Amino acid sequence: MKKRFIVMAMLLGLTFLGCATLTKKHNLFDAYPDLVKMHYTPVEIQKTNNNFETNPSNYSQELGILILWQMYQKYSEFAMEFAQIPELNNGIDTKEAMAMASIYSLIKNLNIPPDLFEEKGQSEKYLQKIYIEWESNSGQKSEWKGSLNMPKIKKGRGYYGHNGMLYDAKPIGFEPEDEFDDVHLRDGVLFWKSLSKYQDRKSIIVTIEYPEGGELYFHMNNKPIKFNKAELFAKGQLYFTEGLDGTLIIRNAAVNLSSELLAIRDMVVGGSGDYKISPLMQALLWGYMDGTFKENDYPFKNYQDSLEFIKPIWGNMKGPRWNDFKEVTSRLNTPELVDYYTHHVFSYNSAGGDHEYDWPSYIFSTKSGNCLQCSSFIQYCLNKAGYKAHIYCVPTPHKFVGFKDKDNKWYVIDNGRRRPAGIKGPYNSEEDLMNIFSCNYYL
């Protein structure tokens, strides 16, 4: 097939939601600057496919370019992000071409809403509206008593706070004899009581802020209820009947996205910083290349969030894919990914070392270090991904990382210890963080 390459000066001027301009990282569009302007006839497409089936090793690059072009025609934002994947930038091999074809088959029939790729702030990502709805089994009125308490975590010496927030709550279908107490809502506490019978549903709509994947707990008629926010988002609603004289329903009150659209959106808006690789998209590619996913599989069937999807594909995070410091630190471009990697790959070693060392690369190579060395790596990854992050010191002495997220709130990653503590927060300001932990900068 004859290629028609036209120098396209306008490419650098294109604006894409989620990726305003081409990033500094080399990508497939740099290698083929006319790709957006290319035109394939049905005959040419069929010929390329036939050539690939006849001799995949000779035609994998050609097929890869065709597939990327098809992706661009379908969703330009998706194609621009897909072109950032490092594996594609040095020439596409047969496995990659076949994996690209499988990924294209996942997206080609999807109906993408125009605002799907609009990047959300972190607070919007964590905010969730949920309905807590109940209905008794019998025709007689029965009493329902409920309470929702944001779980408390230790945030400093003798100080406990809530890892999340209740923003607002509104009763629906309540009558004069029902009770609704939201006086302590800002303290993370909500109480209610209602009389309900069969086909007489009562509910409360609550807006909460809670980390992705976190579990929520509350009580209904003294029975503890636990559910995972990501599971709720994926399924839309959860039912509870055991130990209750009726049915309790937890509903996602936000507009539901299908699991495919949720995953596609996370792929495109998931990166940050100059190196805007999408680790979720790279993991999907690896899944097809390594045989985790097969042709006609449905990888997003149980999709909840990007980290949960990535975990089984990343495995133990060892081997050739994990040996290059530059590639790995670019891949760890969200706080959740940095937390997961440092939690599972690094081990704690209290021994110090020469302060002339480049601590991020040192602990990356040794996979073992003290709190300063681990925190230096965390800070390096977050700064590289575009987050404002500092290392702090408490008098014990101990070092950890505080960072400012997209919601302009502050969080802590404290994994440089024998038992990694993970992400804590949010805190309204850097001053609040420092006061809670009684810490000073360690520069």
Phi, psi and omega in degrees: 000130182281127179271143177243105182261123178237127180296124187245089183293336183288347186301318182292343181268355180293143177245131181235138175295132180088343179206091192298318178220170174299138181280173181289341180286134177301139177216177187296332178290331175293320181290329181231076188294344179267005190302321181295328183272353184294155176226128178247132173277160176305325180294317181295320179297315180296321180295318179297316178298318180295318179298320180295317180295327181286314182212084186303323185294330181278337189240013183294319179297316180297317179293321180299318178295319178299315182294318177297322176298317178296320177299319182295321178296327181280304181217104184299321182296319179296315181296319181296322177288320181298326181291349179279344187298124186305323183302333185272351191272350180245026182102132184272130177264180187298315180300319181293320179297316179294321178294319177299319179298320179294320180293319178299323179295336178287327189256344191293334182256005181281144175261104186270121175294149187301328185262014185300321186268009177293121186288131181261151173289162183298322181295322178293326178297321184273338181290140181214130173263128179230146171263131168252111191233141182217155181208131180284161180279326189259169178284343178278145179291134176236155186269137176239125177241131182223157175211139177238121181234123174294131184298142180269142175229153179284127183244002181171191183294106177070009183247129178241143178218179183261134177273067183148185184206144169265116183275312178201164179209142183219126178283145179233125179081010179287148178246170184306328182281349178280156181240144180214115185242105177244022182299323184258027184301318181293342176269007177083024184229133178220133178235149174206160177210136180212159173255128184218149175227181182302133182064021175237084187274137173241152180204165175228134173257125186237137173255121183238156169241121182206143184303149180303132178085353183289153178265144178246143182234141167205178181238138173229118185053045178067005177266125178290132179243132181229135175210155181265128183299319180296321178296318178298317181297322183288318186270335180092322178203150179232144183243142177224128179229333185299127178077006181241144177274059183152201184238132175251131182236129173252120183244147170279116184274350178282166176294126183281136168257146173296161181299325179295314182293323177299316180293316179300318180296316180298326179296318188279322185259010186280340184270165178215165173079188182294324181263094190264049174291146175259105180301328179294317179293321178296320179295322177297317177299313178301320181302319178284321181295324185269356179088006175298319175249142178247167176303138182073008171288168179235079187301334185263015184303316181246029183298130178243305176204168188296320182296315180295325178292321185287323189312304183293334180282322177291331179061225182274004176057044176233164178104184187304326182291345187241019183262342185266116184301315183296315181294316184293315181292335174285326180292327181274071190251019170224155178303322181296320180289320177297316179299314182297315182295308183294329179294320189259344184255321184271143172247155185276135175220113188290345182298138178278205180184183180293123183288358176277351182295151168276095190300318180303313180287330179297307183288334176296321181280325183270336183063019180209138180184178180269187186296324179292316182294317178295316181295326178297319178295315180299313180299317180301312181297315182294317178297319180297327181275001176099009179266147173277116185222142178229157171264132180244157182232134171252157190297351188304324356270154179204143180244145176209177184246133170249141181217154179260126183265184185292343178271009181065021174251162186254146180224167180234138166243119185234079183249001179273061182206168182298323176243096183306136184264347176074207183270133176235149179137186010272162173238142187294333182206168176295326179296319177299316179301313183293323179291319181296319182266358181051053188239168174232162175301146165238104187262000000 
